[in-house]
Amino acid sequence: MPESEKNIGSHRHILIVEDEEIIRNTLGEFLEGEGFQITKAASVAEGIQAAKDQDFHVAICDVQLPDGDGIKLMRQLHRLNPSLFVLIITAYGTIESAVEAFKGGAFDYLTKPVIFDDLVHKLRRVFEYRDLYLENQKLRMELAQPNRFDQIVGSSEPLKVLQETISKIAVTNSNVLLVGETGTGKELFARAIHSAGPMKEEKFLAVNCGSPVEMLEAELFGSEASGNEQPGILRNSGTGTVFLDEIARIPIGTQTKLLRAIEYEECMPLGGTETYEVHCRIITSTSEDLLRLVGDGKFHEDLFYRLDGVKIRIPPLRERLDDIPELVDHFIAKHSKTLRKRVVSATSETIRLLMAAQWKGNVRQLDNAIERAVIMCEGTSIEPSDLPPDLLGLGQPLPDTDDLRSALRHYERLHITRVLRQWPDKREAAKRLKLGLSSLYRKIEELSIELG
């Protein structure tokens, strides 16, 4: 075999459904030698159960099986996993059987005895087509996203509530304070408020409040000092939006000038003699407790109350874990494009591991983790081994077992615990979990879930 055709099986999982033991084992041994992960089944029932237990990239199914036929099995497999591609094996290499297989949704078919070179060639075609198919599906999904919040990824309940709040506040053109931990994406939400507001066609200008005081004041208010003339962002923004990131970092003296700009809608540039009017909307953000800083004398009390009137809390990633699969897809698409890699997805095990982590750095940390994983990934799907090595230590450890039931039980316990923490009312938690109240209590007992 040419060098270029080796290792096509890296990170690919194939289900073989064949009742003849010799053929089943021979195919399995050959494909394992090519680097594929193999699961074998001898009947329709075993094949369906295997597909329920885990995800496969490709299934190779015999037409004649002891408890049914491969074409009906193929339709059932497609219902369980629409992105699964199927090759049909038949001992009767007739046009009629091939037509029936293609009508049923088969990608291609093989005749017995299976020729290994033919099998490898067809598998190569399957995976090339599958990669293009998944990439196309992702592009379609991206194009179908609504424009209003097109950069906000996720559909969890906390995110839906947040988007509803933003929709109501955005249209008022009021100044807004965004409160949230580092890495939650406060600038992203500030941009969403601007884009949903009445001045969305105007400028959106962001300011890093951690700059040295003279530089910050010149950037904000403008300067007419010789050799440092600049209009200032508050003037240059017109009727647009100015986003002040990490407002708590602004020195107390600069806070007084900012308060005047907000209260009286006017500013004096550095070195200037005349004021100018301020018409922009101001959105500020903080990851610190401003009220505590007011008590410590580090934040102007009047400015605090000016900013605190319209406040939006951005939830940390641990409160919106249901968004992680969508965020992972989004970041994979972003980094694959930038890095020119053909990574299109993450395995189910990888997603479970990501949902078990603590994410102290929130969405930014997840973004960085996926960027690293895309770089390390050798196939088209991110494996746990592609993730940052220290990620395993960030959250609840995954069970040290290959047994699927134990792993699912572990994940079930994590998921129910998280929902109960987010929704302490058990009736509401049961509703969110789509369980009856009695079933939830039974799960709590079976899984030894501690209620805080």
Buried (B, 14 or more C-beta within 10 A) or exposed (E): EEEEEEEBBBBBBBBBBBBBEEBBEBBBEBBEEBBBBBBBBBBBBBBBEBBEEBBBBBBBBBBBBEEBBBBBBBEEBBEEBEBBBBBBBBEEEEEEBBEBBEEBBBBBBBBBEBEBEEBBEBBEEBBEEBBEEBBEEBEEEEEEEEEBBEEBBBEBBBBEEBBEBBBEBBEEBBBBBBBBBBBBBBBBBBBBBBBBBEBBEBBBBBBEBEBEEEEBBBBBBBBBBEEEEBBBBBBBBEEBBBBBBBBBBBBEEBBEBBBBBBEEBEBBBBEBEEBBEBBBBBBBBBBBEBEEBBEEEBBBBEBBEBBBEBBBBBBBBBBBBBBBBBBBBBBBBBBBEEEEBBBBBBBEBBBBBBBBBBBBBBBBBBBBBBBBBBEBBEBBBBBBEBBBEEBBEBBBEBEEEEEEEEBEBBBBBBBBBBBBEBBEEBEEBBBBBEBEEEEBEEBBEEBEBEEE
